[in-house]
Structures are given as C-alpha cells and as structure tokens.
Amino acid sequence: MSSSMRFALLSGLMLLVALAGPSPAGAQSCSVPSGSYPTIQAAIDDPSCAQVLLAAQTFSESVSISRDVTVDGDSSSTTVIEGQVTVSGGTVVLQDMRIDTSTPELAGLFSEGLAVSGGAQVSGSDLVVRNASMLFGDGFESGDTTLWSRTVP
C-alpha cells in the first residue's frame, strides 16, 4: 500500500471518528429499585443513567425529568408510577409503563399525569396515563411545548 493511500485511509478514519462525536462518559443502564437506586428519581438524578429500567411493580412517587433519558418499564400493565411525571427539558422516552395519578378529583382541582414544558421532547411506546384530568389536554399539560398528539384506545 502506498504512503498516499495510507494517508488517505488514515485521514478518512480520523474524519469518521470526529463526526461520530463523543459518547456520554459512563452512560449506563440503571435498574430501579436497586441498592444504588431505590427510587426512580434517584436514577433520574444520576446523569450517568442514560436508561432507567423499572421493575414490574408499583412506584408511589412523582418524578421530575430535565435531561435526555429513556425510562423503560416492563409493560403498561405491570409497571405503574402512582404520581405525576414532569418533563421540563431534554429528549425523553417513556415506554412500557402506566402513569396513574390515583388522585380523587375534587371540584376545581385537576391532576396532571404527564406535564411537559421547557421545549422538552417526549415520546412514548406502550405508555398509558390514567386518572388524570386537566382543563385542556386530557391529563397532559404541554406548557410551552407546541406539538403533541394522543391516541385514545
């Protein structure tokens, strides 16, 4: 192989590596509950948790998310978050879970199941929101997020 060919090959490889960009340092999957992460929020608060894996159980907590993360349950029939999920930034994937506010509705009070604001991008798969109500949005509060859609089974 000629030196010019090796130079071209090496240059192309360096360009490919540069365009790929850095991968998040220490990005990992974090299981909840576990010794390190007894709650969903504990895993969300750890920036090294790129994916939060939820066990098939009911979690009685509200969760606030403001960064890129995937939260993955077992299924919408077995992984339940009893509380509100608030997403205020980042690109967030919520899948295979049910959000159930379990809050009795009182006159004049509303409960948000999933609140999205701050330009956050949220996508879901096998994501069910129950027992939530809002004046607009059927339990979803979109704040300053301008585009969302829902499918009612």
N, C-alpha and C positions, 0 to 999 in steps of 0.2 A: 504494500500500500504506500503510495507516495506521500510525502510530507504535506502537500497541499490538500490531499484527500483526508488525511488525519486531522488537519487543522479545521477543515470544513465540517467534518463529523463532530469534532470536539466543540466547535462553535455552536452547531445546531443543538447538541445535547445541553450545553450551558443555557442557551436560549429557552429550551423546553423547561428546564428546571426553574429558571427565573419566572417564566409565565405561569407556572403551576402555583407559585406563591407559597408562603409558609403554611404549614398545618398548625392548628392550635396546639400550643405546648401542653402536653399532658392531657389532651382531650380523652375522655374515657366515658364508659357507661357506669352509672351508679344505681345500685338497687335499693329500693325502699320497700319495707323497712329493713334496715341492717344495722350493725353496730355503729358504723360511721354515719349513717343517715336514717335516724329513727322517724323522721317526718319528710314529707315531700318538700317543704320549704327549706329544710337543711340541705337537700341535694340541689335545689334550685339556686341557693345562695353560694354554692361552691362552683366557681367559674370553670373548673376542670371537668365538671359533669356536662358533657355535650349531649348525652342521652340519659334521661332519668327513667328507669324501668320500675314500674309499680307492680307490686304483688296483687294477686287476686284476693282483694279484701276491701273493706270499707274504711276510708280515711276521713276522720272527722276534723277537718281543718280547712281554712281558707288559704289560698295560695296567691302570691304576687310574683309576676314574672316580668323582667325588664331587659332580657337579653336573649340571644339566639339559643334555643334549646329544643330538643324533642322530648316530649313526655309520653311514654308508651305504657299503657296498661295491658292487662291480659285480654279483656274483652269488655264491651259496654255492659254486659250482664253480670260480670264478676268483679270488676274494678270500679269502685264508686268513690267519688270525692263528695262528702257532705259538707258543703260550704261554697263559697264563691271563688272563682278563678278570675283574677285581674291580670291583664296583659297590657303593659304600658310602654313597651318598646321591643325591638328586635324582631326576628323571624322565628315564629314558634309553631311547632307541630304538636297537636294534641290528638292522640289516637288510641282506640281500643279502651275507652273509659266512658263513664257516666258522671255528669256533674248534677248533683241533686241538692238544692238549697235546703230542702226539708224545713223550710220556714213557713209557719202558718201565715197566710195572708191576712193582714188587718186593714181596715178601711183607711185609705190614704197612704199606706206603706207598700213599697214594692221591693222585691228582692231580685237582684241580678244574679244569674247563674254564671254568665261569662261576660265580663266587661273588657272591651278592647279600646285603647286610646293611644295617643302619642305616635301615631303613624305606624303602629305595630302591624305586622303581617301574620295572620293566624290561619293555619289550615288544619283540617281535621279529617279523620277517617274513623268510622265506627265511633263517632262522638255523639253522645246523647245528652241533652240538657233538660232536666225535669224540675217541676215545682218552682219555677222561676217566673216572675211576671214583671213587666215594665209597662210604662205608659205607651212606649213605642218599642217594637223590636222583639216581642215575644220572649223576653228573658235575656236578650242580648243587648248590651249597651255599647254602641260603637263610638261614642265620643267624637273625636275629630278624624276618625278613620272613615273614609268616604265610600268604600265599596265592601259589601259583604253580601252573602246570599245564604239562604237556608232552604232546607228540604224538610217537609213535614211528612212523616210516614203515614 
